[in-house]
Amino acid sequence: MASTSRPKSLQEDDDDDAEEEVQHFDDFTLASSWERFISDIEATCRQWLADGPKNLVEKGAVTVEDSKNLFKVKYDLKNVTKSYCMEFYFQIDDNGSQRAGVDNWNTSSHDLQLCFGVKDFLLIAPQSASGVLLDTPESSKLLSSVAIALSNCASLWPAFVPVHDPSRNAYIGIQNMGTVFTRRFEADRIGSQVPVKLMHLEGLYELFVSKFVYSGVDFSMHTFKVHFMMRLTYETFTSDEDDENNDIDEFMGDKADTAEHHGSESRNKVHWDDDCPWSEWYSAEDPLRGFELVVTWADRTVENTLEMAELENATPHEAEKWILHPVLSPYLGEPSHGKRIDFSSQLLCLVEALGTSFAAQFMEDFVSVENSSSESLKTSVVIPPPTVLDRVIKDLFHEGSKLPNFTKGEHRLSRALKAAPLESLFTQFCLHSLWFGNCNIREFVREVRWCWEESQPLPKMPIDGSIDLSTCLIHQKLHLLAICIEKNREMNEEFLDCIGSDDSSDASVSVEENHKVDKRRNRSSKADLQRKRDSSIAEDTSNQLRFERKAESKNSVNQIRTDAFRRGSAGPVGTMMLLKSHQPLHAPFTQDPPLMTEDMHEERLQAVEAFGDSLNVPGQLEKDILLSDMSAFKAANPNAVFEDFIRWHSPGDWESSEPEAAEASAGSSTEGSKDKWPPHGRLSKRMSDQGNLWRKSWNDAPALQADDQKPLLDPNREGEKILHYLETVRPHQLLEQMVCTAFRGAADTLNQTNFGDMRQMTSKLEQLYLIIKSTLGVLQRNHVPDREQTVKDLTRLCVAFEHVEKLVTVAASLHRKFLDASRLAQVIFSDFYSLYVPMMGINSNDEEENKSRTEMQVGRQEVSFRERQMVSNLFSPPSANQSWRKVLSMGNLLNGHEPILREIIFSTGDDVNNGIHYAAAADVAASGDRRGEEIETHRMYVSGTSNDLRVALSVTSCD
C-alpha cells in the first residue's frame, strides 16, 4: 500500500508543480534590464505601426509647432537608472493621406528633416534638464537598443539621439534600410571661430568630398560629380534698426560738423507714413517691420571647386526661385489697451468722457479752469500743458481765410452721419481735442468771440450758402455765425463808403451808386426770382435778364439817369405789363430769406402749431419776408397795384379768364400785347376776400428797395445768440456732437488713404461707415434712452474702428512698397486679411486667444521674374554704419546685403545593385527620395553664416 500510494502521491505532486509553472512562467531570455528596455521600445513601435498615421491623429497626436502637417506622439520609457522620452514624428497631407516624400526646402519641416532629408522618424532623449546624452557609450548603447527594436518590428524609421552640449544641437542617428544597407547620421555645430576655408563654397565642397574619398587625393586634380542645392535668406533692416542707425549717423554727423547741421530740417526723421492722411495727427508704426527673401538654386551637378567659386560670386537674380515673406509687427495681433496712439485709442477716451458728462450739469462741473483735464479723462498719453493747447487753438484760427474743400475725403456714406465735414472748423477742433485729453470748449469759444468782435472771418467756414441741416448743430451755428460776420463786414464797408463820399462830385456819386447797383445784382439769387414768379415766365425771362445785365454793365450811368424813378430793379419780366400804367413789369432785387439752423426751424414749427395755419395767421418771419418783397416790388414798379404783385409773386392766385389767349400772349412781343390789353383775369378767392392780410400788408408796405430796408436777418442778434449757446451748452450735448464729429472726421481721414485696388479694404470701410451710422444714431436724438448701454456700444465701435485702422495701415504700407508690383501687394494683403478678419471678433480679455493673435504670420509668396527688380529695391544698400557692423564674407550679395542664413545640400549617389536580397529595390530607392534607381550614399546639409556653422552628414553603407 505504501508503494502504490507513493507513485500516486508523486503524480499529484508533479501535477501541482506543472500547474504552478504555468501560472508563474519566467522567460529567462529577458534577464537584463536593457533587454526589457528593448522589448518596451519594440512593443510601443509595433502599436504605432499598427495604428497608422490617421488613427494616431484620432487618438490624440499633437501638431508640431509652426507646422500644419507634422504630428507627434510620445511615450515615456523607464530604465533601471534613467527615464527617457520617445517621440514619433510623422507627416500627413491635407487630404489625410501620408506624405509620399519630403521637400528639401519645406519651411514647415522639422529641424531633423532638413538636416538629414528624412520623413518619419523617432527621437529618444533623456528626461533631464539638458535633454541630451553627454556620455558617448550611453548614447551608442541607447541608439543600438532602438535599432534592434526597430529591426524586430521590420520598421525602416530612422532614430535619433541628442548628444554633447545642448548649445551644439548635435545628434547621432541610425536607420535600418533592410538587411543590406544601413544609414548613419551625425550632426554638429560650430558656434564661433569658423575656419576661413569653411566660410566659402569651395571649402564646403572639399569638406563633403573628403567624406567619401581618400584624404590623400588632390581635389584640384580630380573631378567628383556632386549634386548641389543652395538656399539663401536675406532680410531687410527693421524699422527699429533703421531708427537706431539714423541716430548713430546723426550723432556722427553732429560730431563732424555741429554748426552746419544745427537746426537743419534734413536732420528730422522721415517716417514711412509722412504723406499718409493720418500723419497730421499721429505717426503710426509701420505694420511691415521688414521682409525676408528666400533665394533658391535648384539641383545642379558640380564637378570641381572652380564651379563652386563661380556660384559664390553669382548674383541672386540668377537663382531659380524667389520666395518673399513679409515680417509683420507684433502690434497687429495684440489689442491696444491704450498702449498705442491712434484714432481708435483716442476715440475711446472721448467715449469715456461722454459717459462722465451725463452727470454734469454745467461745463464748470465737467472741466474746470484750474484743472483743464478731468480725472476721468486721463489717458496713457502725456497731456500737453495749457500753453500748448492755447497755441494750437490760435494756430487753428489763424491758418488763413482760404475756404477748404468740404468734400475732401468724404465717403458716399459719411453724409449720413450727423456731424461736421472733415475740413470744417468744428471737426478740426474735435480732432485736436483727441490728442489733448480734454474737451474744454472755453478756449475755442474765446477765439470764436474774438473773430466776432473783431469782424474777422471764421476760418474753415463758408461765408455764404444755405445752412446744411444734415450736419451737427454746432457746425450749423458756426456757419450762421460766419455769415453774420460777413454781413457786418459788408455793412461796415458801406458805412465807410458813405462817409468818404460826402465831398465827392456828382460823377463820383453816380459811379458809387453804380457799384452799389452792381453789388445788389451780384447778391441777388436766381432761385429767389424763380420762387416768386411762374416757372414758365421765369424760363422765358432768364435769357433776357442776362442780356439786360450785360447792357447795364456797359452803360449803367445813362440807364440810371433815364430810369431814375425805378429803384432796385433786376430787369423786366418777359412781356408782362403793369395793369394800370401799361409799363413793363420789373422784377425787384429782394432780400434773401433769413437762414435758420435746426433748432430755429423747430422753434418756428412749434410757433406755427401754437398759432394755427401760417397762411391765415402768419408768423412774424413770414410777414416780414412778405412786407420786404412788397416794398421792393413797389420800388421797382412805382405805378404797380396789388394785382401786379400777385401776378408776379404768386401766379397761382391770378385766375385768367382767357388761358389760351394768355398762353399766346406770353410768347408775343410787347407791341402785340398792346392790342389785347388789358388781360382778362381776376384774383383768386382767398386773395379777394374782405380783410385779406396780403392786401393789408400791401397797403402798409412802403416803396423801399432791398438795400434801404431793414435786414430780415439781424446779424448782431443772431451772432450773440450763437455765442451764448456755445458758452452755455450742456456737457453731454457738447460731447455727443464731438463724438459724432470725431468718428466721422477720423473715418474720413482714413478714407483718404491710397491703398490701390484692394477691394477688401473698400468693402471694410463701407461696413465701418454703416456700423458708425447705426451706433451713433442714438446720439442724434434729444434724449439718450439708455446711457450705459450707449457707452458700451460706443466702446465696441472703438474696437471695430481699431481693427479697420490696422487694416488700412497694412494696405497703405503694402501699396507704397509695391507700387510697381501690385499683384504682390494684393496677394499679401489678401493673405493677411483672411487671417486677421476672423480674429476681429475675439474677446480681448481672453489671454489664450490673444496669445495666438500675437503669433499671426502671413504666408510666403513666390516672386515672378518681372517682379524681382522691384523686390530687390526693398533691400536698400546699407549705410556706412550698417556695413561696418556686418562681416561681408559669404558672397552672393544682394544690393550689398549678405544673406543672414545660407543653407546648402551636397549629395552623391550610386547605382542600386540588382542583386540586393532581403530588401526591395523600390524601398531602397525611395529612401533617398531622389533619382529612381540611384541610392543616395552621402548627404551633407550645411547651414549658418560666417560666424555660425552647422553640418549634418548622413552616410549609407552596406553592412
C-alpha angles and dihedrals in degrees: 000000000000092000093050092045094050098061088046092054091044091052092051091050091051091051092051091049091050092050090049091050091053093050095046105038116173118198104208091192088078095056100129127065092233091056090052088047090054090048091053091051091047093051092050093048092048089053092050091047091050094049096048126206097288095052091044089058090050090050094056110282109165128225116249114243116267091014132093100191103036117091135177140198125191140201129193116233124198126202129180095270106014143033123226136191119220116199126188116205120198137164132226128187122235090262091058099255123120117261116261095213146349126258110229092220101036105143092208094055122117119256092250091049090056093044099049106017095239129145114203117018147163124239119195119186133165118256096242139116093265096039092212137096112245095179111083097203091050093051091049091048092048092049091048091051092053091047091053091049092050091047090053088051092049087235124152095201115134116233128210135194124194112233143176122019116347091235090062092059089213128169140180122201147169137203129193108219096181130297094306110043131048126185121210126195134201131172131179140162138223108210099184142008096035110192113256090235091060092052090074133060094241092060093046090050091053090047090057094045090051090064094069105026133061116277092235095062116111104232093201091060098048135057123222121187106227127175109230132194126171135188123190125193120205126187131196120227112269121238091252091052091048091053091050091050092047090053091051093046090048090050092050090048091050091051090051098049116355096170094053095052099037110119093358117148090218089074093062113107116249112221123205092244100046091121096040117109095245094053090091089068106029143347114245124213112251105257089209106065092184146303137267117212119197113198117192131196109202126228111300135161119248122190107180145012093261091068089050091054090052091051091051090056094045119114118243088240087075093061120111098231138027121195120188122203120187115217109218126210113252092234091073090072097042131078111243100231087185094301095118134050114234139117095278095053093048093045088055089057090051091051090052089052089053090054091056095042094070090070094052120090098191135019090249089063091051104043121009128205094240095049106036093187123053120228089243092057098056113129136182089261119093105249112229118239120263091258090063091048090050091051093049092050091050091049089050091056096042102047091111137277096264109129111236126224104264092195093059111123091357114150119213088247097045094084088064087069113085097230141100126283117267097251096043124112097250094049091051089050091051093049091048089050090058092066097042095058096229139082100214108151094183096094090045094052090045091059091044090054090048090056089049097049094043093043090237117153117255109248120241092014129107118241097208141025130073127305111264103227091191090072127079120282096250091054090049091052093047089051091051090046091053089053091049090051090051092049090051090050090052093049091049091051092049091049092052090047090053092051092049093050098058095098096036126119124253091259092055090048091054091048092050090048088049090056091049091052091050090046091052090050092051091051094050115104122223088211090062092052092051090048092056100045139050114279094235094050092046091053092052094048101044095084092044092051090051091050093047092050090055090050092048092051089056098049106010095144094061091044092055092049094049095042100031094136091068115077128189096006120164092191138276120312105235112282096329113136132196112258098228107029097034090225127136113279111238126205111230130223103251134192118263113252110260115267118240135195125222096270091048090055090051091051090050092050091049090052091050091050090050096049100035129231110015091214096060096030103026120197120244092257094055091045092051092050091049093049090049092052092047092050092049091048092052091050092051093042109034094180096045125127131207092266090058091054091050091049089054103033102035110016091174090068092058111084111200116207092203106045094166092051090045091053091049093048091051091070097038127093127260093259092054092050092057091067092058096043131169102036115232114242146100143215120275120259096260092051094047097049118116113263094020108175093217092059091045090052089049091055092048097044115101121218101258129147118233095260092055096048128093107266115256088218114056101208094191095053095043092045093053091047090054093050090048089054092051092048095048102035113137115250095241091047089054094045093048091056092042092052093051093045094045093051092049092044093050092046092048089049091054090045089063090063115118107225100152124230100340105142094186089062093048091051093046092052090052089051089051092054091049091050091048091050094050093044097045094044091091091058091059091068123090091241129033106222100203112021098182093050090047092055090048091051091049090050090054088048089057089054091051089048090052092055093049091045090055091049090051093052091049092049092047093048092049093047092051094048097044103041091137095038105048092161092064092048092052094045093049092046092048089052092049092044093053090052098042103042095063088054094053089088096050115122107246091216094065105096096192093052091045090053090057090049093059090056094057114138132176122227129263118262127209115234119221122223091254091055098046097089092052091048091049088055088065087069098069114194110272119253123245091265093049092048090049091057094048124075105221103205110116103069128216091098121189110207089329094313117123117209116269089213132023120193123186132179119200118185140165132184146190136214117273113249109243089214094067109140130196090014126079114238090220092058092049093049093046092051089069093050089216145081112008108248096016121096121211105240099174131022128173125187116197124187136165141060136278089284100041126039130180123187127190119186130188123186127189116207139169113248 
